[in-house]
Amino acid sequence: MQSLFGRHRQALATAAYAAAITLSLGLAFALHRHALIPGMVFEQLGFPLFVLLGLRLAIHRLLRLTMGRWRYVGIPDLFRLVASATVGSAAFAVVNSAGIFLEPVPTAVLFTEWVFTIFLTATLWISYRAIFEISRTRADAASGNLRRTIIIGAGELGSLLAREIGRAPTGLKMVGFVDDDPATVDASILGHQVLGSTRELPAIVTQVSADLIIIAIPSADPVDLRRVVEACEETSVDFRVLPGISNVFAGDVGLRNVRRVTIEDLLGRTPVSLDLPELGRELDGGVALVTGAAGSIGSELARQIAVNAPKTLILLDQAESDLFFVELELQDRHPDLDIQPVIADIRDADRMDDVVGRFGVTHVYHAAAYKHVPLMERNVSEAIRNNVCGTKNLLEAAGRLGVRSFVLISTDKAVNPSSVMGATKRVCELLMLGAAERYPETGFTAVRFGNVLGSNGSVVQIFRKQMDLGRLTVTHPDITRYFMTVSEAVQLVLTAASMPEANGRIAMLEMGAPVRIMDLAQNMIRLSGLREGTDVNIEVTGLRPGEKLHEELVSSAESTEATPNGKIQLVRTGSGPLDVAPGIERLLELANGGDSDLIREFLFEIVTESHRTVVL
């Protein structure tokens, strides 16, 4: 039956509309004459009916009503139906007034026919949809595979999801909504009752024998979402979540997007979204160089810069395979953008001068660095040569060759550093401040932020790999870290680059509350459907060399000041970046000698000396 209707959908729909129009005119005439005698109706209205059918069906086709899928009809279709009926009635009234009929059709009949046409056609749609959905539900029920589903969130998104469950063969059966808004309790949405609040969820799941919970609250912040997830976990029923509000705005919603809750959803801070119109103006006609472009932060920098259409985008890295795939992705997304992949080592000063000068670079985004704390404790000289020497080379090239702006990616580990990696990044900040003094024509800025979710070597990635081994390692039960997404971090970098007040300064993002890593590990285990102590163990291994218990965003020798952007602050740092320049030259000499203990000692002397005063 369905295959027959599918092959001849338009013809059958046209015939159904014609029948509705004919019946509407007949009923209107009968109501006007106070009697329904078919012979009399067709004797008096035969030619007018023929004209009305022609007009209405032509307009139906023009507005694509004959091509619609009745199982998906909604409010927009009803508006088109009213528009089509109104235009058709107006056209018929014009023909009727021209006197071509033997007896004009009364105006009352015309109006009544317009009402009946809308009513009967809408009834036809609704009846078909109801029959289809009932038959589909019975077929699914007969198969025995229906999952009884509760939707948390009785708002617009929840109702859209419930409508999709009722329309298509999803394998799901709606049994009700749950919502914390008291005004919705006992309300009926699409025939499904709001059964209660999330506090009552365990009892509700038992009451309706639910098999699945779908969280449909796109505007929920991580704190609220964590509370809802905890309620779901108490039920021992499988639960999923729909995407966040940004996905909803993009139209990316529906059952195909339902996914498991991830640890990123629960990390205690609402992602920051920053508008970047200034960046587009800044990059217009410019040449942007991204170092470390094959890495997680560098590649995201390249993606967001490419959207703002510079004249040329230079991708620089040593990792040729990863760089190749980043270039391939960007070329596919931006075929008209001039993308230049460059394999180079930032420790080579001559090569950096060549790249900056030959391409006429106007903007540098310096993300290339060694970032792994324990590894840098064991490879001190390499940390100095790559992080410090490489940054110095790029800063000097940018200043001497007239680059307009230079943005250094820094880290919260540069604040009162306890690790070699953190100390090298603090030295890089000092080098940037010194370059800003020597080359005032170039806008130098450093951007300081915490850990990046999803970056290479991030704790979340490590935990996911360890999960397969049945053992997560946490260095201390009370250790905390600040977290942000890669997209947030990159937007901060690009925003800071376009802020005139950040020139010659260190910019810092408001990071929210720090996250306890033990809580992170326990949440990841639960979200994976596993049990701590049974399926996966958490082992406390002790702080690693150079590792802090808690990170800081500013030191005692620094202060902060607000900017027009409430999510960004500027750091007032100790004076004397030029004074430590000779020490940095000595540090680089020592790095070539390879005595790790001596290098480490001298490195921390520079960092300690740099905090001796504060500019107020």
N, C-alpha and C positions, 0 to 999 in steps of 0.2 A: 504493500500500500504506500509506504513512505517512498520507495524507489519510484513508483508510478508518479506520485505527486512531485518528486524531485525532478523527473525528466520533463514534466509538463507544468511546472509551477506557475509560470506567467499566464498560460492559457487558462488553467483552472482558476487562478486568482481573478482573472478578468471576467470569467463566467460567474463567479461568486459575487463580484462587485455588481455585475449587470443584474443579477437576480435581486440583490439588495436594493438597487436603484428602482427597479420595476416595482417591487413590493412597496417601497417607500411612496412612490407616486400613487399607486393604487390605494394605499391606506389613507394618504392625505386627501385624495378625491372622495373616498368613501366617508371619511370623517366630515368633509365639507358638505356632502350630499346626505349625510346621516344614514347611509346604507352602503353595503358592499355587494354589488352585483357585477361579477366579472365581465359579463357581456357588455353591460353599459359602460364600464370603465374603459375597456379596450376600444369600444366603438367611438367614444368621445376623445380618448387620449392616445389613440394608436400612433398618429403622426407626431404629436408633441413628445410622446414617450421615445420614439425613435431619435428625435433631435436631442432630447435630454440625455439619452444613453451615449450618443456620439460625443456630446460636449463633456460630460462627466468622465467617461473613460479616457478621452484624449488628455484631459487635465490630470487625471490620476496617473497616467503614463508619464506625462511631463514632470510631475513631482515624484516619480519613481515609486508610487504606492504599489503598483502591480509587481514590482521586483523585490519588495520587502519580504523578510522571513518572519512569518506570523508568530513563531515560537519566541521571538526576541522583541516583540513590540513593546514600546514604552511611551513615555510622555512626549518625546520629540515626534514620534509617529502620529500621535493624536493631534498635535499642532498642525502637522502636514495634512491630516485628514480634514480638519476644520478649514484650513486654507483652501484645499482643493474643492470642498463642498461649497464654500462661499463664492469662490471665483466661478464655479460651474453654475450656481444659482443666478449670479449676476449676469453671466453670458446668456443664460436661458431667458431671463427677464427681458433682456434687450431684444432677443429674437421674438419673444412673445408679444412685445409692444409694437413690433414692426407689422403686425396684422397678417402674417403668412398663414396662421391657423384659421380654420373655419370659425372656431369659437375660442377666443382667448382663454387661457388658463387663469382662473382667479388668483389674485395675489395671496390670499389666505392659503390656497393649495400650495403655491410655491414655497411659502415660509414653512408650512407644515412638512412638506417633502424634504426641505433642507434639514430639519430637525431629525426626521425619521432616517435619512441617509446616514447622518453622523452616528445616530444611535445604533442602527442595525449593523453598520460596518464595524463599529467598535465592538459590538456584541459578538460578531463573527470572529474577530481577532481574539478576543478574550476566551471565547469558547474553544477555539482551536488550541490556544496555548494551554488552557486548563486540561483539555483532553490529552494533549501531548505529554504534559508534565506528570499527570496521574498515571498514564500508561507506562512512562519511563520509570517512575518510582516503583510501580508494581513489578516491572521486569527486573529492576535491580533487586527488589526484595525477594523475588523468586530465586535469584541467583545465590542469595544468602551471603553476599559480600559487602553489604552496606555497613559503614562505620557510623555509629551514632555520634553526632558532632555537636559540641557547644561552642558558640562564638563569644569570646570576651570582648565587649565593645559593641554597644547597641547604637552606634553612630552611623554616619553615612557609609564608611568603609565596611562596617559589619553588615549593613543591609545589602550592599552591593555583593558581598561575598555570599550571603544567604540566597540572594536572587540567582547567583551563578550556580550554587549547589542545586537549586530547584529546577534550573533550565537544562543542564547538560548531564550526561552520564558520568558523574564524578566518583561514584562508589561511596558517596557520603549521604547521610540523612540528617537534616537539621532537627535537633530536639529542643533547642531554646537558646536564649542569649543570657549572658551574665554582664552586669554593669554596676559600677559603684555610684552612679548618679541616682539619688533617691527618687527623682521625678520619673525615672523609667521603670521602676519596679512594678511588675504586673502588667506593664504595657504590652501590646501585641504589635509585632513588626513583621509584616508579610505573613501573618498567620502564626508566628512563633512567639511565645511568651518570654518576657524578661523574667528569669526565674529567681534572681537575687543578686547579691554582691559577691565580690571575690572572697570575702571572709567566709561565706557560706559554700564556697566551691566544693570542698570535699563531700559535704552532705548532698549537694545538688547532683554531683557526678554519680553518686550511689543511687539517688532517687530516680534518675532518668536512664541509668545504665549506660552512661556515655563511654565511648571508646577513644574519642579524640577531642582535644581542645585546641582551638585556633585563636591566637591573640591578635585582635584587629584594632589596636590603639596606636595609630601612627604618630600622634603627637606626644606620646608618653616619653618622659625623660628617663635616663637610665635608673634613677632611684625608684620611680614608680614601676618601671618594667621589672626591676629586681623583685619588688614586693609581689607583683602578679606572678612572676615565675616561681617564687617560693610557694605561693598558694597552689600553683599547678603541680609542683613537686610533691605536695602533701597528698595528692590524689592517686599517685602511681599510674596515671593515665598518660599516654603519649600526648605531647603538646607541640605546637608549631607557632610561628609568628609570621605576620605579613610585614612587608618592608616599611621603612620609616617614612616620614612626611615628605622628604625630598623625592622619594620614589612615587609617592601618590601624586605630587604636583606634576611629575613627568608622565603620568598615566600608566605607570608600571605597577599595576595592581591586578589581583586575580588569583585563582587557585594555583596557577602555574608558578606564582611567586612565593607561595607559602614555603617556608624553610624552617629548619631547626634554629632555636635561639643560639647565638654564638656568644663567646665571652666578650667580644667587642661591644655587644649590645648592653652589657651590664657594667661597664667599667666606670660608673660613677661620675661621668661628666657629659654634658650635652655638647655634641660637636659644634665647633665654631664655624660659621659660614660668613666669609667676608666678601663684599663686593669689590671688584677690581677694575673699575672703569679707568682709573688713572694709569694702570699698567698698559692698557691698550694704547693710550695716547703716548706713553713713555716709549714703548717699543716700536711705534710706527716708524718704519724706515730704518730701524736699528738692527744691529748684529749682536745676537745674544750668544754667549759662551757658557755652557754648563759643564763643569768638571765633575767627574764621578757620575757621568750620565747613565752608566749601565747599572748603577745601584738603585735601591728602592726610593731614596729621597731624590737623587739626581734624575731618575727616569720620570718621576711624578712632576718635578720641576719642568722638565722638557715638555711633558704633555700640556701643562697649564700655560706655559709660555707659548707653545705652538698655537693654542686656541686664540691667543692675542695677536697672531700674525706679524711677527717681526720680518724684516727683509730676509735675514738669514739666521738659521739656528745651528750652532756648532755643538756637536756632542763629543765630548772628550773623555776617554777612559783608556785603561790598559787592557781591560777584559774584552777581547775582540768578539767572542761568541755572544756574550750578553749584549754588547753594544750593537751588534748586527741585528738582533731581534728588536731592540728598542727602535733602531732606525727603520726597520721594516714596518713596525706598527705605526710609527708617525707618518711615514710616507703613504701608507694606506689611508690614514685618517685625513691627511693634509697634502693631497697630491700637488698642490700649487706652491707649497712652501719649499724654499731652498734649504735643504738639510745637508750639513756637511759632517760626516762622522770622522773623527780624528783619533787615531791610536797614538798615545803619547804618555810620557812619564812626567808628572808635575815637578819632579826633582831636577829635571833638566832645564836649567834657566834659559839657555839659548833656544831650546825648542819652544818654551812658553813665549819668549819674545817673538819668535817667528810666527806662531799661531795668532797671537794678539795683533801683531803688525800686519801680517799678510791679509787677514780677513777684515781688517778694520773694525775690530770688536768695539762695541759701544757699551755693552753690559756684561758683567761677569757674575755668575752665580757659582760660588765655590763650595761644592759639596764633597769633593774627593778627600777622604781621610781614612786612616785606620781607626776603628771605633770599638773594637772588642777589648774590654778592660783586662781580663786575665792574660790574653795573648800579648798585649803590649807590655805587661809586667815582665814577660819573659823575653821580649824583643825590644829593649829600650832604645837602642841606637836606630832601629828601623822606624820606630814611632817618631823619633826626632827628625830623621831625614825626610820621611814622607809628610808628616803633619806640619812640622815647623818649617823645614827648608822648602817644601813644596808651596806652602802658603806664602812664604817670603818671596819666592820667585814670581808668583802670580801678582802679588801686591805691587812689587816693583815694576813689573811689565805694565800693569794697568795704569800706574801713576805716570811713568815716563812716556807712555804712548798715548795718553789723553783719553783713556776710557771714561765714559760719563759716570757710570756707577759700578760699585763692586759690593757684593753681598757675601759675607762669610757665614757659613753654617757652623754655629757653636752648640754648646750643650750645657745642661745644668751641672754636669760633672766638672766644668771649669770653675765652679764656685767652691772656694776652700778645697781645692782638689786633694784627694787622698791617693789617686792612681796616676800612673804615668800618662795614660790616655787623657785624663782630665787636665793634668798639668800642661800637656802639649797644647790642648785647646785653649787654655788660659793664655799661654804664650802667643798663640795665634791671635787672640783678642788684642793683646798688647801690641803686636805687630800691626794690626789693623789701625789701632788708635795712633800709632806712630806714623803710619802712611798718611792718615788723614791730616796730620800736622804738616807733613812735607809736601803733599800734593793736594792743595785745597781745591783745585779745579775738578777733582774726582770725588764723587759722593761715596765715601766708604761707610759701610754699616755691617755690624755683626748681629746675628739673630740667635738668641739663646732659648732653648726649649728642652723638654724632658724626653722620655723614651717614646719611640714611635711604634705604634701597633702595626704589625705586619711587615716591618722592616727586616732585612736579612739579619739573622741572629737574635731577633727579639725573643723575650721570654715566652710569649705566646707560641711562637713557632717551636721553640725548644720543648715546651710542655706537650705540644701535639705529637711530636716525635717520641717523647718519652712515654706517652700514654700507651703506645703499642707494646712497650716493654713492661708495662704494669708497674712503673715506678717513677714518680715525679720527685725531683730534687729541689729543695728550697734551702738557701744558705743560712737563713735565720728566721725563726717564727714571727718576729716583729718587723722584718725588713719591709720598707715601703718604697714606692716609686711613683713619679708623675707619668701620666700617659696621655697621648694624643694620637689622632689618626695621621696617616701620611698626608692626606689631603689638607688637613688643618695646618700641619707643619709647613707645607709648601705655600699655602695661602698666606701664612704669616710672613714667610720669607719675601714673597712678592709684594705684599702690602708694605712691609718695612722698606723695601727698595724704592717705593714711590712716595715715601714720607720725607719731605725736606727737613723736618725737625730731627730725623734719625741720622742725618749725615754726621759722620764722625762719632757716632754713639753705638751703644749696645742696646738692641731692642729685645724685649722679653714678652712672651705671651702669658696672659693670665691662665694658669694651668689647672685651676680647680683644686679639689682635694686629692692628696696622694692616695694611692691604692695599696693595700696590704697584700703582699705577694702570696701569703698563705691563703687568704680569701680567694685570690685569683685561681690558685691551684685547685682548691676545693670546689669552686664554681665550675671549673672546666671538667672536673670528674663527673659532677652531677649532670651537667648539660650533655655529656656524652652517654648518659644512660647507665653509668657505672656507679659502683659504691666504693667509697673510700674504706680501706682496710680489708676489703674482700676482693674486689677486682683490681684496684690500684692502690698502692701505698704511697705516702708522702714521707720522704726521708729528709731530715734536716742535716745538712753537711757542714755547716760552719761558714763564716764569711771568707771569701776568697781574697788573695792578696790585692790590695788597692781598692777593695769594695767598701762602700759606706753602708751604714744601717739606714740612714735617711738622707736623701738628696736635698739640696737647697737651691733656691732660685736667685738669691742675692747673698753676698757675704756681709759680715759686720762692718767692713770698710766701704760698703756701697749703700746707696740709697736709690729710691725710684721716684719717678715723676710721671704723672698721667699724660696721656695724649688725647686728641679728639676721638680716637677710636678706643672705646672702653675696654677692649680685649688686649690692647697693647700698651706696655709701659716702657719707658726709657730708663736705663741704668746710669746713675752718676757714679763713675768709677774713680779709683785712686789716680792721682796725678803721677806723671813720670814715665809714660811709655817711651819717650825718647831717651830717658836716663838708662833704661835697661837694654837699649839697643846694643851697646858693646858686649854686655853679658850674653845676649842671644848669639852674637857672632862667635863668642868663645864656646857656647853650647854646641853650635854646629861643628866647630873644630873637634870638640870632644867626641861627638857622635861618630866621626870618622875613625876615631881611635878604638872604639869598641869596648871600653871599660864601663860596663853597665852600672856598677855601684857609683863610680865617679860621675857619670852622666846624670844618674838619678839625683844624686846629692846636689849637683849644680843646678839642675832643672828646678828643684823645689826651692833653692835659694832665690832664684829669679822670681818665682811666683810669690814667695813670701814678701820679698822686697817691694813688689808691685803694689801691695796693699797698705803701704805705710801711711798714706794720707787720703783724705776724702775731699772732693770738691763739693762745696755746699752752696 
